[in-house]
Amino acid sequence: MGNEITFDPNNGFKLLLHAALMRNLEIAMCELLMLDELGKDCANDRQYSFLYAAAPIIIEKASGSPVNPIVVK
């Protein structure tokens, strides 16, 4: 998705879709997630539904930040 291009409706500039979604629509994206342990736990108890929450650190003029994710089953 980071290589797809869209255009800013306000000024017509080219934008990476990744940046446009994060900045303009406040859609959070997670990359490089380590989900092996969660997958094993789901397989062990055969419960595959859960709540995933990861609040980012708000950094002014930044396009990303580390998160501290939690899963509630």
C-alpha atoms as an extended CHARMM CRD file, in Angstrom:
* protein
*
        73  EXT
         1         1  MET       CA              0.0000000000        0.0000000000        0.0000000000  PROA      1               0.0000000000
         2         2  GLY       CA              2.8870000000        2.3830000000        0.6490000000  PROA      2               0.0000000000
         3         3  ASN       CA              3.6550000000        2.5390000000       -3.0790000000  PROA      3               0.0000000000
         4         4  GLU       CA              0.1510000000        3.4210000000       -4.2410000000  PROA      4               0.0000000000
         5         5  ILE       CA             -0.3710000000        7.0550000000       -5.1560000000  PROA      5               0.0000000000
         6         6  THR       CA             -3.4160000000        9.2760000000       -4.6850000000  PROA      6               0.0000000000
         7         7  PHE       CA             -3.9620000000       13.0110000000       -5.0730000000  PROA      7               0.0000000000
         8         8  ASP       CA             -4.7040000000       15.5670000000       -2.3560000000  PROA      8               0.0000000000
         9         9  PRO       CA             -8.1790000000       16.9740000000       -3.1180000000  PROA      9               0.0000000000
        10        10  ASN       CA             -7.2180000000       20.3970000000       -1.7250000000  PROA      10              0.0000000000
        11        11  ASN       CA             -4.1780000000       21.1130000000       -3.8740000000  PROA      11              0.0000000000
        12        12  GLY       CA             -3.8110000000       18.2540000000       -6.3820000000  PROA      12              0.0000000000
        13        13  PHE       CA             -0.3720000000       17.1580000000       -5.1180000000  PROA      13              0.0000000000
        14        14  LYS       CA              0.5810000000       13.4980000000       -5.4140000000  PROA      14              0.0000000000
        15        15  LEU       CA              0.4790000000       11.6510000000       -2.0910000000  PROA      15              0.0000000000
        16        16  LEU       CA              1.4410000000        8.1770000000       -1.0700000000  PROA      16              0.0000000000
        17        17  LEU       CA             -1.8390000000        6.5400000000       -0.1290000000  PROA      17              0.0000000000
        18        18  HSD       CA             -0.2440000000        5.3320000000        3.0970000000  PROA      18              0.0000000000
        19        19  ALA       CA              0.5080000000        8.9090000000        4.2130000000  PROA      19              0.0000000000
        20        20  ALA       CA             -2.8370000000       10.2690000000        3.0070000000  PROA      20              0.0000000000
        21        21  LEU       CA             -4.8300000000        7.7020000000        4.9870000000  PROA      21              0.0000000000
        22        22  MET       CA             -2.8120000000        8.2220000000        8.1470000000  PROA      22              0.0000000000
        23        23  ARG       CA             -2.6440000000       11.9980000000        8.0970000000  PROA      23              0.0000000000
        24        24  ASN       CA             -5.9070000000       13.0190000000        6.4520000000  PROA      24              0.0000000000
        25        25  LEU       CA             -8.2690000000       10.3200000000        7.6950000000  PROA      25              0.0000000000
        26        26  GLU       CA             -6.4610000000        9.3310000000       10.9190000000  PROA      26              0.0000000000
        27        27  ILE       CA             -6.4710000000        5.6700000000        9.9200000000  PROA      27              0.0000000000
        28        28  ALA       CA             -3.8260000000        3.8620000000       11.9390000000  PROA      28              0.0000000000
        29        29  MET       CA             -1.7990000000        1.1570000000       10.2090000000  PROA      29              0.0000000000
        30        30  CYS       CA              0.3230000000       -1.4320000000       11.9220000000  PROA      30              0.0000000000
        31        31  GLU       CA              3.3450000000       -3.0340000000       10.3020000000  PROA      31              0.0000000000
        32        32  LEU       CA              5.7820000000       -5.7000000000       11.4030000000  PROA      32              0.0000000000
        33        33  LEU       CA              3.4550000000       -7.2290000000       13.9830000000  PROA      33              0.0000000000
        34        34  MET       CA              4.6840000000      -10.2800000000       15.8750000000  PROA      34              0.0000000000
        35        35  LEU       CA              1.5300000000      -12.4140000000       16.0450000000  PROA      35              0.0000000000
        36        36  ASP       CA              2.9910000000      -15.9240000000       16.3710000000  PROA      36              0.0000000000
        37        37  GLU       CA              2.2540000000      -16.1810000000       20.1160000000  PROA      37              0.0000000000
        38        38  LEU       CA             -1.3140000000      -14.9290000000       19.6150000000  PROA      38              0.0000000000
        39        39  GLY       CA             -1.8450000000      -17.4360000000       16.8070000000  PROA      39              0.0000000000
        40        40  LYS       CA             -0.6410000000      -20.3120000000       18.9770000000  PROA      40              0.0000000000
        41        41  ASP       CA             -2.8680000000      -19.2030000000       21.8570000000  PROA      41              0.0000000000
        42        42  CYS       CA             -5.8960000000      -19.0000000000       19.5440000000  PROA      42              0.0000000000
        43        43  ALA       CA             -5.1620000000      -22.4810000000       18.1960000000  PROA      43              0.0000000000
        44        44  ASN       CA             -4.7800000000      -23.9000000000       21.7220000000  PROA      44              0.0000000000
        45        45  ASP       CA             -8.1460000000      -22.6760000000       23.0340000000  PROA      45              0.0000000000
        46        46  ARG       CA             -9.8750000000      -22.5290000000       19.6020000000  PROA      46              0.0000000000
        47        47  GLN       CA            -10.9910000000      -18.9580000000       20.2900000000  PROA      47              0.0000000000
        48        48  TYR       CA            -10.1700000000      -16.7780000000       17.3140000000  PROA      48              0.0000000000
        49        49  SER       CA            -12.1030000000      -13.6430000000       18.2420000000  PROA      49              0.0000000000
        50        50  PHE       CA            -10.4160000000      -10.9170000000       20.2690000000  PROA      50              0.0000000000
        51        51  LEU       CA            -10.1020000000       -7.1840000000       20.7420000000  PROA      51              0.0000000000
        52        52  TYR       CA             -6.8170000000       -5.7280000000       19.5030000000  PROA      52              0.0000000000
        53        53  ALA       CA             -5.9820000000       -2.2340000000       20.7680000000  PROA      53              0.0000000000
        54        54  ALA       CA             -2.8170000000       -0.2400000000       20.1860000000  PROA      54              0.0000000000
        55        55  ALA       CA             -2.8010000000        3.4450000000       21.0210000000  PROA      55              0.0000000000
        56        56  PRO       CA             -0.0110000000        5.3740000000       19.2960000000  PROA      56              0.0000000000
        57        57  ILE       CA              2.0430000000        8.0390000000       20.9980000000  PROA      57              0.0000000000
        58        58  ILE       CA              0.9080000000       11.4190000000       19.6810000000  PROA      58              0.0000000000
        59        59  ILE       CA              3.9490000000       13.1840000000       18.2390000000  PROA      59              0.0000000000
        60        60  GLU       CA              3.4100000000       16.5320000000       16.5490000000  PROA      60              0.0000000000
        61        61  LYS       CA              4.2340000000       16.5480000000       12.8150000000  PROA      61              0.0000000000
        62        62  ALA       CA              5.0790000000       12.8330000000       12.8230000000  PROA      62              0.0000000000
        63        63  SER       CA              3.6450000000       10.1900000000       10.5330000000  PROA      63              0.0000000000
        64        64  GLY       CA              4.0900000000        7.3030000000       12.9340000000  PROA      64              0.0000000000
        65        65  SER       CA              5.0900000000        6.2090000000       16.4050000000  PROA      65              0.0000000000
        66        66  PRO       CA              5.6530000000        3.0600000000       18.4330000000  PROA      66              0.0000000000
        67        67  VAL       CA              2.6540000000        1.4780000000       20.1290000000  PROA      67              0.0000000000
        68        68  ASN       CA              2.0750000000       -0.7740000000       23.1220000000  PROA      68              0.0000000000
        69        69  PRO       CA             -0.5730000000       -3.1900000000       21.8100000000  PROA      69              0.0000000000
        70        70  ILE       CA             -2.8450000000       -5.3700000000       23.9430000000  PROA      70              0.0000000000
        71        71  VAL       CA             -5.1880000000       -8.2120000000       23.0490000000  PROA      71              0.0000000000
        72        72  VAL       CA             -8.2580000000       -9.0880000000       25.1280000000  PROA      72              0.0000000000
        73        73  LYS       CA             -9.8700000000      -12.4570000000       24.4780000000  PROA      73              0.0000000000
